[in-house]
């Protein structure tokens, strides 16, 4: 495994595109949300193109832009986001391997998509909370799977105790945040959603730490 900026960016873009496809499929938001997420995915995708080179990254970025252009056609938007996510995942597998790239994509995508959808409640407070809960569950499952991959592939057998300690601490913090988000969403009233969104902000940061440190351990650095 080679830990590169292109690997991390590709997993992040893939996760966001996949999350956007899922939210579009749920048909709970309008075109505005797809415009927002398409722009964010394309922005990260552009950075991925620079870091990892053209090819699949460029095609995936183009698919995300098309998803934004056709945002009023939900089924087409969902398909384009899904294709974008798949394209970025292919890019991530080149440096990170299939399984580590997949689990990293899930945890990053779940947490970041939850954070972005939480912000959309400012536009439409009547959105269903179950959508945020499901994305939170995806992030939690992704975290468990990613930890399992790092453990089974020998990451915790590395000689660097500092990295191992950082991985354990970041994973614990991320786990606590996913639980906190879940219970915040059970609180009545809009403040519960605001709290969950704020916690997911922190969750994105700790999730990045989990993914990056986990790949460093797998690379034996």
C-alpha positions as CSV (number, residue, x, y, z in Angstrom):
1,X,0.0,0.0,0.0
2,X,1.2,3.5,-0.8
3,X,-0.3,6.3,1.2
4,X,-0.7,9.3,-1.1
5,X,-2.9,12.4,-1.1
6,X,-4.6,11.0,-4.2
7,X,-5.7,7.9,-2.2
8,X,-7.3,9.9,0.7
9,X,-9.0,12.4,-1.7
10,X,-10.3,9.6,-3.9
11,X,-11.8,7.7,-0.9
12,X,-13.4,11.0,0.3
13,X,-14.8,11.9,-3.1
14,X,-16.1,8.4,-3.6
15,X,-17.8,8.4,-0.2
16,X,-19.5,11.7,-0.8
17,X,-20.6,10.8,-4.3
18,X,-22.0,7.5,-3.0
19,X,-23.8,9.3,-0.1
20,X,-25.2,11.8,-2.6
21,X,-26.6,9.0,-4.7
22,X,-28.3,7.4,-1.7
23,X,-29.8,10.7,-0.6
24,X,-31.0,11.4,-4.1
25,X,-32.6,7.9,-4.3
26,X,-34.5,8.6,-1.0
27,X,-36.2,11.5,-2.8
28,X,-36.3,13.6,0.4
29,X,-34.4,16.7,-1.0
30,X,-34.8,19.0,-4.0
31,X,-32.4,19.9,-6.7
32,X,-30.6,22.4,-4.5
33,X,-29.1,19.7,-2.4
34,X,-27.8,17.9,-5.4
35,X,-26.3,21.1,-6.8
36,X,-24.5,21.6,-3.5
37,X,-23.1,18.0,-3.2
38,X,-22.2,17.9,-6.9
39,X,-20.1,21.0,-6.5
40,X,-18.4,19.7,-3.4
41,X,-17.7,16.3,-5.0
42,X,-16.4,18.0,-8.1
43,X,-14.1,20.3,-6.0
44,X,-12.6,17.3,-4.2
45,X,-12.6,15.4,-7.5
46,X,-10.5,18.2,-9.1
47,X,-8.0,17.9,-6.3
48,X,-7.9,14.1,-6.9
49,X,-7.2,14.6,-10.6
50,X,-4.2,16.8,-9.6
51,X,-3.0,14.4,-7.0
52,X,-3.7,11.1,-8.8
53,X,-3.7,12.1,-12.4
54,X,-6.4,12.1,-15.0
55,X,-8.3,9.0,-16.2
56,X,-10.9,7.6,-13.9
57,X,-10.6,10.6,-11.6
58,X,-11.5,13.0,-14.4
59,X,-14.3,10.9,-15.6
60,X,-15.7,10.6,-12.0
61,X,-15.5,14.4,-11.6
62,X,-17.3,14.9,-14.8
63,X,-20.1,12.5,-13.7
64,X,-20.5,14.5,-10.5
65,X,-20.8,17.8,-12.5
66,X,-23.4,16.1,-14.8
67,X,-25.3,15.0,-11.7
68,X,-25.5,18.7,-10.7
69,X,-26.6,19.8,-14.2
70,X,-29.4,17.2,-14.3
71,X,-30.3,17.6,-10.6
72,X,-34.0,18.0,-11.5
73,X,-34.1,14.5,-13.0
74,X,-33.7,12.4,-9.8
75,X,-33.2,9.0,-11.3
76,X,-30.5,10.2,-13.7
77,X,-28.8,12.2,-10.9
78,X,-28.8,9.2,-8.7
79,X,-27.1,7.1,-11.4
80,X,-24.5,9.8,-12.2
81,X,-23.6,10.1,-8.5
82,X,-23.3,6.4,-8.3
83,X,-21.0,6.2,-11.3
84,X,-18.9,9.1,-9.9
85,X,-18.5,7.2,-6.6
86,X,-17.5,4.0,-8.5
87,X,-14.9,5.9,-10.6
88,X,-13.3,7.5,-7.5
89,X,-13.3,4.1,-5.8
90,X,-11.3,2.6,-8.7
91,X,-8.8,5.4,-8.3
92,X,-8.5,4.6,-4.6
93,X,-7.9,0.9,-5.1
94,X,-4.8,1.6,-7.2
95,X,-2.8,2.8,-4.1
96,X,-4.9,1.4,-1.2
97,X,-6.1,-2.0,-2.3
98,X,-9.7,-3.0,-2.8
99,X,-10.9,-3.8,0.7
100,X,-9.1,-0.9,2.6
101,X,-10.3,1.5,-0.1
102,X,-13.8,0.3,0.2
103,X,-14.0,0.5,4.0
104,X,-12.3,3.9,4.0
105,X,-14.9,5.1,1.5
106,X,-17.8,3.9,3.6
107,X,-16.7,5.6,6.9
108,X,-15.7,8.9,5.2
109,X,-18.8,9.0,3.0
110,X,-21.2,8.2,5.8
111,X,-19.8,10.8,8.2
112,X,-19.4,13.6,5.6
113,X,-22.8,13.0,3.9
114,X,-24.4,13.1,7.4
115,X,-22.7,16.4,8.0
116,X,-23.8,17.9,4.7
117,X,-27.4,16.7,5.0
118,X,-27.5,18.0,8.5
119,X,-26.7,21.5,7.2
120,X,-29.6,21.1,4.7
121,X,-32.0,21.1,7.6
122,X,-31.3,24.8,7.7
123,X,-33.0,25.0,4.3
124,X,-35.8,22.5,5.0
125,X,-36.3,21.8,8.8
126,X,-39.1,19.3,7.8
127,X,-36.6,16.8,6.4
128,X,-37.0,13.3,8.0
129,X,-34.5,12.5,10.8
130,X,-34.3,8.9,9.8
131,X,-32.1,9.9,6.8
132,X,-29.5,11.3,9.2
133,X,-29.8,8.3,11.5
134,X,-29.1,6.0,8.6
135,X,-26.1,7.9,7.4
136,X,-24.8,7.9,11.0
137,X,-25.3,4.1,11.1
138,X,-23.3,3.8,7.8
139,X,-20.5,5.8,9.4
140,X,-20.5,3.6,12.5
141,X,-20.5,0.4,10.4
142,X,-17.7,1.8,8.2
143,X,-15.7,2.6,11.3
144,X,-16.0,-1.0,12.6
145,X,-15.2,-2.5,9.2
146,X,-12.2,-0.2,8.8
147,X,-10.8,-1.1,12.2
148,X,-11.3,-4.8,11.4
149,X,-9.4,-4.4,8.1
150,X,-6.5,-2.6,9.8
151,X,-6.4,-5.3,12.5
152,X,-6.6,-8.3,10.2
153,X,-4.1,-7.0,7.7
154,X,-1.5,-6.6,10.4
155,X,-1.7,-2.8,11.0
156,X,-1.6,-3.2,14.8
157,X,1.5,-5.2,14.6
158,X,3.5,-2.2,13.5
159,X,6.5,-1.1,15.5
160,X,5.3,2.5,15.8
161,X,3.4,2.7,19.1
162,X,2.6,6.3,18.7
163,X,0.6,5.6,15.5
164,X,-1.2,2.7,17.1
165,X,-2.1,4.8,20.1
166,X,-3.4,7.5,17.8
167,X,-5.5,5.0,15.8
168,X,-7.1,3.7,19.0
169,X,-7.8,7.2,20.4
170,X,-9.2,8.5,17.1
171,X,-11.3,5.4,16.6
172,X,-12.7,5.7,20.1
173,X,-13.5,9.4,19.6
174,X,-15.2,8.7,16.3
175,X,-17.3,5.9,17.9
176,X,-18.4,8.2,20.7
177,X,-19.3,10.9,18.3
178,X,-21.5,8.5,16.2
179,X,-23.3,7.5,19.3
180,X,-23.7,11.1,20.4
181,X,-25.1,12.0,17.0
182,X,-27.6,9.1,17.2
183,X,-29.0,10.2,20.6
184,X,-29.0,13.9,19.6
185,X,-31.3,13.0,16.8
186,X,-33.7,11.4,19.3
187,X,-34.1,14.7,21.1
188,X,-37.3,16.6,20.1
189,X,-37.1,19.9,18.4
190,X,-34.6,21.4,16.0
191,X,-31.8,21.9,18.6
192,X,-31.3,18.1,18.4
193,X,-30.5,18.3,14.7
194,X,-28.2,21.3,15.3
195,X,-26.3,19.3,17.9
196,X,-26.0,16.3,15.7
197,X,-24.7,18.4,12.8
198,X,-22.1,20.1,15.0
199,X,-21.0,16.7,16.4
200,X,-20.7,15.4,12.8
201,X,-18.3,18.2,12.0
202,X,-16.0,16.9,14.7
203,X,-16.7,13.4,13.4
204,X,-15.4,14.3,9.9
205,X,-12.1,15.4,11.4
206,X,-11.6,12.3,13.6
207,X,-12.7,10.1,10.7
208,X,-10.0,11.6,8.5
209,X,-7.6,10.8,11.3
210,X,-8.7,7.2,11.5
211,X,-8.5,6.7,7.8
212,X,-5.1,8.3,7.3
213,X,-3.4,6.8,10.4
214,X,-4.9,3.4,9.5
215,X,-3.4,3.5,6.1
216,X,0.0,4.6,7.5
217,X,-0.1,1.5,9.8
218,X,-1.0,-0.8,6.9
219,X,1.8,0.7,4.9
220,X,4.2,0.0,7.7
221,X,5.2,3.6,8.1
